[in-house]
Amino acid sequence: MRQDGIMQPQDFSLYGAVDLGARQAAAQRRQQAAQSDGSAAPGGGPVLEVTEQTFNTDVVERSRTTPVIIDLWAEWCEPCKQLGPVLEKLAAEAGGQWILAKVDVDANPQLSAALQVQSIPMVVAVIGGQLVDGFLGAIPEAQVRQWIGQVLAVAEKMGLSTAGGEPAGDAAPDQPQAAEVPPAYAEARAAMERGDLDAAARAFEKELAASPGDPVARSGLAQVNLVLRVSSYDQAQARKEAAERPGDVAAQIRVADIDMASGRVEEAFDRLLGVVRRSSGEEKDQARAHLVGLFDVLPPRDPLVARARSALSALLF
């Protein structure tokens, strides 16, 4: 890996990694850190201490919805002690835009082998389950900030949230979620029942203006807009045009919409992934943006969305 180079995307797996056994001292350091530092406790705060056992949950799964930056370090590494505080400071400043996952390479040899760690400090980003970028060494804070900005820009292109803030499911146990349903939901539902999809869209848009991160309103609006688009298509003609003109991005988008509305989700995603693969420039970006918009029709953790995001990541890099 070059310090200024971009790594090729790859799926994370511990399969085939050599089991050398973790050093006892390093494991003890990890346990002590998890017990004494609340910000690094699994599942809480912008900084996580990640192990081989928690990697899939804390890094791979989190990266489906929020960019994760991995800091690979060791107690004996002096440059790591320079870079680590910088990353932790930037993670705290980010307010949830991205998560910092710290991995002690001595305590997690299998994970280090899977990530092909050859020297430390090593920093990589994970977006949509894909390793997309990284650098080696304790580079200056200004360069770290610039690199993180690039990572967030890529995440936004893939449709991941980088708005920050605590997810609704992370509320403290003694502070239960409010059970009140936003009035906009009732408005949208009533509008859909009477067949007024335009009014339903306006209701969801109103809720999103008040709560931009509302997943129900975002999905509802995406579904309503999908139905509105498909209702304006001549489906037979759309399929004929797409078959005759494979390079026509608009034609392929129309058939992807039709497939999505018909429940053929994989076919819709694969069609647009194919367009992204074959095209370039504005056409490539048009297909990418439409695909990301279709992701909103399904829940963010839907396995089909996760699969398509990973495939899109591989095509973008």
VODREN-23309 format. One record per residue (C-alpha): residue number from 0; y, z, x; residue in one letter. Coordinates in steps of 0.001 Angstrom, whole numbers. Example, Ala and Ser with C-alpha at 12.3 -4.5 7.8 and 13.67 -1.06 7.14 Angstrom:
2
+-----+---------+---------+---------+------+
|  nr |      py |      pz |      px | rest |
+-----+---------+---------+---------+------+
|   0 |   -4500 |    7800 |   12300 |    A |
|   1 |   -1060 |    7140 |   13670 |    S |
+-----+---------+---------+---------+------+
% end
This chain:
317
+-----+---------+---------+---------+------+
|  nr |      py |      pz |      px | rest |
+-----+---------+---------+---------+------+
|   0 |       0 |       0 |       0 |    M |
|   1 |    3469 |    -864 |    1326 |    R |
|   2 |    6360 |    1517 |     807 |    Q |
|   3 |    8339 |   -1253 |    -870 |    D |
|   4 |    5365 |   -3053 |   -2347 |    G |
|   5 |    3996 |   -3187 |   -5856 |    I |
|   6 |     405 |   -2198 |   -6344 |    M |
|   7 |   -1908 |   -4360 |   -8398 |    Q |
|   8 |   -2760 |   -2771 |  -11765 |    P |
|   9 |   -6135 |   -1121 |  -11986 |    Q |
|  10 |   -7951 |    1080 |  -14478 |    D |
|  11 |   -8450 |    4652 |  -13333 |    F |
|  12 |  -12018 |    5848 |  -12895 |    S |
|  13 |  -13773 |    8465 |  -10817 |    L |
|  14 |  -16945 |    6401 |  -10903 |    Y |
|  15 |  -18293 |    5843 |   -7425 |    G |
|  16 |  -15940 |    8306 |   -5723 |    A |
|  17 |  -17515 |   10267 |   -2888 |    V |
|  18 |  -18000 |   13951 |   -3725 |    D |
|  19 |  -16963 |   15836 |    -586 |    L |
|  20 |  -16342 |   19155 |   -2356 |    G |
|  21 |  -12915 |   20785 |   -2671 |    A |
|  22 |  -11724 |   23176 |     -49 |    R |
|  23 |  -11940 |   26723 |   -1335 |    Q |
|  24 |   -8441 |   27617 |    -139 |    A |
|  25 |   -6915 |   24589 |   -1795 |    A |
|  26 |   -8698 |   25357 |   -5054 |    A |
|  27 |   -7386 |   28911 |   -4941 |    Q |
|  28 |   -3842 |   27635 |   -4378 |    R |
|  29 |   -4191 |   25393 |   -7393 |    R |
|  30 |   -5454 |   28208 |   -9595 |    Q |
|  31 |   -2719 |   30568 |   -8442 |    Q |
|  32 |     -53 |   27944 |   -9094 |    A |
|  33 |   -1363 |   27325 |  -12610 |    A |
|  34 |   -1303 |   31048 |  -13353 |    Q |
|  35 |    2115 |   31822 |  -11868 |    S |
|  36 |    4137 |   28710 |  -12725 |    D |
|  37 |    4531 |   28219 |  -16447 |    G |
|  38 |    6139 |   24798 |  -15980 |    S |
|  39 |    2998 |   23519 |  -14297 |    A |
|  40 |     574 |   24831 |  -16898 |    A |
|  41 |   -1582 |   22125 |  -18464 |    P |
|  42 |      52 |   20644 |  -21513 |    G |
|  43 |    3528 |   22154 |  -20989 |    G |
|  44 |    6803 |   21125 |  -19351 |    G |
|  45 |    7727 |   18048 |  -17329 |    P |
|  46 |    5629 |   19080 |  -14296 |    V |
|  47 |    1834 |   19415 |  -14433 |    L |
|  48 |    -717 |   20531 |  -11864 |    E |
|  49 |   -3479 |   17968 |  -12398 |    V |
|  50 |   -7123 |   18259 |  -11361 |    T |
|  51 |  -10132 |   15969 |  -11509 |    E |
|  52 |  -11129 |   17701 |  -14737 |    Q |
|  53 |   -7742 |   17279 |  -16445 |    T |
|  54 |   -6780 |   13862 |  -15063 |    F |
|  55 |   -7907 |   11784 |  -18040 |    N |
|  56 |   -6052 |   14004 |  -20513 |    T |
|  57 |   -2937 |   14856 |  -18515 |    D |
|  58 |   -2396 |   11474 |  -16871 |    V |
|  59 |   -4314 |    8595 |  -18452 |    V |
|  60 |   -3915 |    9637 |  -22089 |    E |
|  61 |    -322 |   10833 |  -21680 |    R |
|  62 |     587 |    7533 |  -20053 |    S |
|  63 |    -283 |    5705 |  -23281 |    R |
|  64 |    2949 |    7056 |  -24778 |    T |
|  65 |    5017 |    8437 |  -21845 |    T |
|  66 |    5236 |    7242 |  -18209 |    P |
|  67 |    3477 |    9566 |  -15757 |    V |
|  68 |    4400 |    9774 |  -12070 |    I |
|  69 |    1749 |   11211 |   -9731 |    I |
|  70 |    2715 |   13129 |   -6599 |    D |
|  71 |    -240 |   13324 |   -4198 |    L |
|  72 |     345 |   16135 |   -1709 |    W |
|  73 |   -1271 |   18843 |     435 |    A |
|  74 |    -194 |   22276 |    1670 |    E |
|  75 |    -298 |   21211 |    5315 |    W |
|  76 |    1874 |   18093 |    4760 |    C |
|  77 |    5483 |   18716 |    5852 |    E |
|  78 |    6926 |   15483 |    4336 |    P |
|  79 |    5278 |   16510 |    1040 |    C |
|  80 |    7376 |   19684 |    1094 |    K |
|  81 |   10501 |   17541 |    1366 |    Q |
|  82 |    9599 |   15061 |   -1379 |    L |
|  83 |    7966 |   17446 |   -3861 |    G |
|  84 |   11126 |   19413 |   -4778 |    P |
|  85 |   13041 |   16155 |   -5224 |    V |
|  86 |   10484 |   14848 |   -7711 |    L |
|  87 |   10383 |   18172 |   -9557 |    E |
|  88 |   14176 |   18243 |   -9793 |    K |
|  89 |   14306 |   14684 |  -11166 |    L |
|  90 |   11512 |   15452 |  -13645 |    A |
|  91 |   13463 |   18436 |  -14957 |    A |
|  92 |   16621 |   16321 |  -15247 |    E |
|  93 |   14754 |   13567 |  -17104 |    A |
|  94 |   14242 |   15734 |  -20177 |    G |
|  95 |   10829 |   14341 |  -21057 |    G |
|  96 |   11484 |   10689 |  -20238 |    Q |
|  97 |    8561 |   10905 |  -17831 |    W |
|  98 |    5982 |   13454 |  -16697 |    I |
|  99 |    5362 |   14512 |  -13090 |    L |
| 100 |    1678 |   15089 |  -12310 |    A |
| 101 |    1069 |   16896 |   -9000 |    K |
| 102 |   -2322 |   16419 |   -7357 |    V |
| 103 |   -3450 |   18551 |   -4396 |    D |
| 104 |   -5574 |   16059 |   -2458 |    V |
| 105 |   -7534 |   18825 |    -694 |    D |
| 106 |   -8562 |   20414 |   -3985 |    A |
| 107 |   -9378 |   17084 |   -5645 |    N |
| 108 |  -11246 |   14873 |   -3155 |    P |
| 109 |  -12927 |   12712 |   -5808 |    Q |
| 110 |   -9602 |   11930 |   -7417 |    L |
| 111 |   -8059 |   11178 |   -4014 |    S |
| 112 |  -10902 |    8781 |   -3271 |    A |
| 113 |  -10525 |    7071 |   -6658 |    A |
| 114 |   -6811 |    6559 |   -5996 |    L |
| 115 |   -7558 |    5285 |   -2481 |    Q |
| 116 |   -5290 |    7820 |    -810 |    V |
| 117 |   -4951 |    7044 |    2906 |    Q |
| 118 |   -1797 |    8985 |    3733 |    S |
| 119 |     514 |   11439 |    1997 |    I |
| 120 |    2908 |   11983 |     400 |    P |
| 121 |    1877 |    9180 |   -1896 |    M |
| 122 |    3581 |    8577 |   -5234 |    V |
| 123 |    2329 |    6254 |   -7965 |    V |
| 124 |    3338 |    5581 |  -11565 |    A |
| 125 |     948 |    5237 |  -14492 |    V |
| 126 |    2010 |    3339 |  -17603 |    I |
| 127 |    -322 |    2574 |  -20470 |    G |
| 128 |   -3341 |    3709 |  -18455 |    G |
| 129 |   -2476 |    1361 |  -15597 |    Q |
| 130 |   -1412 |    2041 |  -12017 |    L |
| 131 |    1635 |    -191 |  -11680 |    V |
| 132 |    3763 |     837 |   -8718 |    D |
| 133 |    3974 |    3271 |   -5818 |    G |
| 134 |    5403 |    4228 |   -2446 |    F |
| 135 |    4434 |    6219 |     626 |    L |
| 136 |    6460 |    8791 |    2539 |    G |
| 137 |    9362 |   11130 |    1838 |    A |
| 138 |   12025 |    8568 |     975 |    I |
| 139 |   15637 |    9650 |     188 |    P |
| 140 |   16485 |   10949 |   -3283 |    E |
| 141 |   18668 |    7929 |   -4058 |    A |
| 142 |   15737 |    5585 |   -3456 |    Q |
| 143 |   13437 |    7785 |   -5546 |    V |
| 144 |   15923 |    7633 |   -8421 |    R |
| 145 |   16132 |    3849 |   -8126 |    Q |
| 146 |   12357 |    3514 |   -8159 |    W |
| 147 |   12005 |    5794 |  -11194 |    I |
| 148 |   14602 |    3674 |  -12976 |    G |
| 149 |   12441 |     613 |  -12372 |    Q |
| 150 |    9382 |    2451 |  -13698 |    V |
| 151 |   11212 |    3410 |  -16908 |    L |
| 152 |   12442 |    -163 |  -17367 |    A |
| 153 |    8854 |   -1405 |  -17199 |    V |
| 154 |    7733 |    1295 |  -19643 |    A |
| 155 |   10378 |     199 |  -22145 |    E |
| 156 |    9212 |   -3406 |  -21855 |    K |
| 157 |    5742 |   -2177 |  -22802 |    M |
| 158 |    7097 |    -329 |  -25828 |    G |
| 159 |    6604 |    3210 |  -24511 |    L |
| 160 |    9074 |    5900 |  -25462 |    S |
| 161 |   11430 |    6986 |  -22682 |    T |
| 162 |   13941 |    8721 |  -24956 |    A |
| 163 |   12845 |   12179 |  -23866 |    G |
| 164 |   12560 |   15262 |  -26015 |    G |
| 165 |    9592 |   17407 |  -26991 |    E |
| 166 |    6825 |   15751 |  -29014 |    P |
| 167 |    6488 |   17182 |  -32496 |    A |
| 168 |    3012 |   18465 |  -31719 |    G |
| 169 |    4190 |   20627 |  -28813 |    D |
| 170 |    5925 |   23297 |  -30863 |    A |
| 171 |    5126 |   26881 |  -29928 |    A |
| 172 |    2339 |   28549 |  -31975 |    P |
| 173 |    4804 |   31059 |  -33485 |    D |
| 174 |    7096 |   28252 |  -34628 |    Q |
| 175 |    5099 |   26229 |  -37175 |    P |
| 176 |    6097 |   22718 |  -38076 |    Q |
| 177 |    8213 |   22346 |  -41172 |    A |
| 178 |    6206 |   21075 |  -44130 |    A |
| 179 |    9151 |   19406 |  -45884 |    E |
| 180 |    8783 |   15656 |  -46309 |    V |
| 181 |   11971 |   13675 |  -45505 |    P |
| 182 |   13556 |   12234 |  -48679 |    P |
| 183 |   13466 |    8772 |  -47089 |    A |
| 184 |    9659 |    8820 |  -47260 |    Y |
| 185 |    9763 |    9308 |  -51027 |    A |
| 186 |   12385 |    6582 |  -51355 |    E |
| 187 |   10295 |    4149 |  -49325 |    A |
| 188 |    7130 |    4958 |  -51240 |    R |
| 189 |    8845 |    4509 |  -54598 |    A |
| 190 |   10332 |    1212 |  -53448 |    A |
| 191 |    6941 |     -84 |  -52298 |    M |
| 192 |    5323 |     939 |  -55591 |    E |
| 193 |    7835 |   -1170 |  -57503 |    R |
| 194 |    7454 |   -4035 |  -55031 |    G |
| 195 |   10920 |   -3757 |  -53502 |    D |
| 196 |   10062 |   -4102 |  -49820 |    L |
| 197 |   13684 |   -4619 |  -48790 |    D |
| 198 |   14583 |   -1225 |  -50238 |    A |
| 199 |   11571 |     334 |  -48509 |    A |
| 200 |   12738 |   -1094 |  -45200 |    A |
| 201 |   16234 |     317 |  -45752 |    R |
| 202 |   14780 |    3764 |  -46491 |    A |
| 203 |   12733 |    3768 |  -43292 |    F |
| 204 |   15734 |    2497 |  -41315 |    E |
| 205 |   17824 |    5376 |  -42694 |    K |
| 206 |   15217 |    7899 |  -41583 |    E |
| 207 |   15005 |    6326 |  -38120 |    L |
| 208 |   18790 |    6489 |  -37782 |    A |
| 209 |   18565 |   10242 |  -38392 |    A |
| 210 |   15344 |   10773 |  -36406 |    S |
| 211 |   14807 |    7905 |  -33904 |    P |
| 212 |   11468 |    9280 |  -32740 |    G |
| 213 |    9913 |    9647 |  -36206 |    D |
| 214 |    6482 |    7956 |  -35811 |    P |
| 215 |    5824 |    7726 |  -39560 |    V |
| 216 |    9118 |    5969 |  -40270 |    A |
| 217 |    8689 |    3683 |  -37268 |    R |
| 218 |    5196 |    2659 |  -38350 |    S |
| 219 |    6264 |    2318 |  -41984 |    G |
| 220 |    9148 |      27 |  -41079 |    L |
| 221 |    6909 |   -2091 |  -38861 |    A |
| 222 |    4384 |   -2473 |  -41683 |    Q |
| 223 |    7010 |   -3399 |  -44263 |    V |
| 224 |    8640 |   -5939 |  -41942 |    N |
| 225 |    5227 |   -7440 |  -41187 |    L |
| 226 |    4500 |   -7945 |  -44885 |    V |
| 227 |    7970 |   -9428 |  -45427 |    L |
| 228 |    7443 |  -11940 |  -42623 |    R |
| 229 |    3947 |  -12946 |  -43697 |    V |
| 230 |    5031 |  -13411 |  -47323 |    S |
| 231 |    7442 |  -16101 |  -46150 |    S |
| 232 |    4735 |  -18092 |  -44308 |    Y |
| 233 |    2609 |  -20967 |  -45546 |    D |
| 234 |    -535 |  -19533 |  -43981 |    Q |
| 235 |   -2576 |  -22723 |  -43955 |    A |
| 236 |     298 |  -24653 |  -42405 |    Q |
| 237 |     920 |  -21868 |  -39881 |    A |
| 238 |   -2669 |  -21978 |  -38656 |    R |
| 239 |   -2603 |  -25766 |  -38455 |    K |
| 240 |     587 |  -25726 |  -36363 |    E |
| 241 |    -762 |  -23039 |  -34037 |    A |
| 242 |   -3968 |  -25000 |  -33456 |    A |
| 243 |   -2094 |  -28246 |  -32781 |    E |
| 244 |     626 |  -26688 |  -30604 |    R |
| 245 |    -841 |  -23899 |  -28438 |    P |
| 246 |    2351 |  -23824 |  -26381 |    G |
| 247 |    4553 |  -23189 |  -29425 |    D |
| 248 |    5324 |  -19468 |  -29172 |    V |
| 249 |    6787 |  -19209 |  -32665 |    A |
| 250 |    3683 |  -20816 |  -34149 |    A |
| 251 |    1400 |  -18406 |  -32307 |    Q |
| 252 |    3532 |  -15451 |  -33433 |    I |
| 253 |    3206 |  -16491 |  -37078 |    R |
| 254 |    -596 |  -16589 |  -36882 |    V |
| 255 |    -646 |  -13265 |  -35032 |    A |
| 256 |    1363 |  -11789 |  -37918 |    D |
| 257 |   -1072 |  -13239 |  -40449 |    I |
| 258 |   -4067 |  -11843 |  -38560 |    D |
| 259 |   -2412 |   -8438 |  -38233 |    M |
| 260 |   -1612 |   -8272 |  -41941 |    A |
| 261 |   -5207 |   -9286 |  -42714 |    S |
| 262 |   -6654 |   -6486 |  -40602 |    G |
| 263 |   -7726 |   -8744 |  -37735 |    R |
| 264 |   -5891 |   -6589 |  -35232 |    V |
| 265 |   -7788 |   -7565 |  -32090 |    E |
| 266 |   -7357 |  -11257 |  -32861 |    E |
| 267 |   -3598 |  -10755 |  -33314 |    A |
| 268 |   -3211 |   -8822 |  -30073 |    F |
| 269 |   -5424 |  -11203 |  -28087 |    D |
| 270 |   -3508 |  -14245 |  -29340 |    R |
| 271 |    -176 |  -12852 |  -28121 |    L |
| 272 |   -1664 |  -11596 |  -24864 |    L |
| 273 |   -2837 |  -15146 |  -24300 |    G |
| 274 |     688 |  -16451 |  -24859 |    V |
| 275 |    2084 |  -13896 |  -22385 |    V |
| 276 |    -542 |  -14990 |  -19855 |    R |
| 277 |     228 |  -18710 |  -20214 |    R |
| 278 |    4006 |  -18657 |  -20528 |    S |
| 279 |    7021 |  -17651 |  -18464 |    S |
| 280 |   10709 |  -16856 |  -18815 |    G |
| 281 |   12153 |  -16474 |  -22315 |    E |
| 282 |    8944 |  -17581 |  -24018 |    E |
| 283 |    6926 |  -14955 |  -22170 |    K |
| 284 |    9435 |  -12266 |  -23103 |    D |
| 285 |    9492 |  -13409 |  -26742 |    Q |
| 286 |    5708 |  -13048 |  -27004 |    A |
| 287 |    5768 |   -9698 |  -25179 |    R |
| 288 |    8481 |   -8287 |  -27429 |    A |
| 289 |    6688 |   -9386 |  -30596 |    H |
| 290 |    3397 |   -7893 |  -29376 |    L |
| 291 |    5099 |   -4572 |  -28638 |    V |
| 292 |    6578 |   -4682 |  -32146 |    G |
| 293 |    3114 |   -5111 |  -33639 |    L |
| 294 |    1946 |   -2015 |  -31748 |    F |
| 295 |    4190 |      18 |  -34069 |    D |
| 296 |    2109 |   -1008 |  -37084 |    V |
| 297 |    -702 |    1243 |  -35813 |    L |
| 298 |    -604 |    4862 |  -34584 |    P |
| 299 |     444 |    5053 |  -30884 |    P |
| 300 |   -2932 |    6504 |  -29832 |    R |
| 301 |   -4992 |    3924 |  -31694 |    D |
| 302 |   -7650 |    2625 |  -29246 |    P |
| 303 |   -6786 |   -1000 |  -30015 |    L |
| 304 |   -3157 |    -334 |  -29102 |    V |
| 305 |   -4228 |    1451 |  -25913 |    A |
| 306 |   -6452 |   -1488 |  -24944 |    R |
| 307 |   -3704 |   -4039 |  -25598 |    A |
| 308 |   -1114 |   -1999 |  -23699 |    R |
| 309 |   -3387 |   -1882 |  -20664 |    S |
| 310 |   -3954 |   -5637 |  -20861 |    A |
| 311 |    -213 |   -6235 |  -21216 |    L |
| 312 |     481 |   -4043 |  -18184 |    S |
| 313 |   -1928 |   -6106 |  -16105 |    A |
| 314 |    -165 |   -9324 |  -17191 |    L |
| 315 |    3332 |   -7997 |  -16459 |    L |
| 316 |    2396 |   -7138 |  -12887 |    F |
+-----+---------+---------+---------+------+
% end
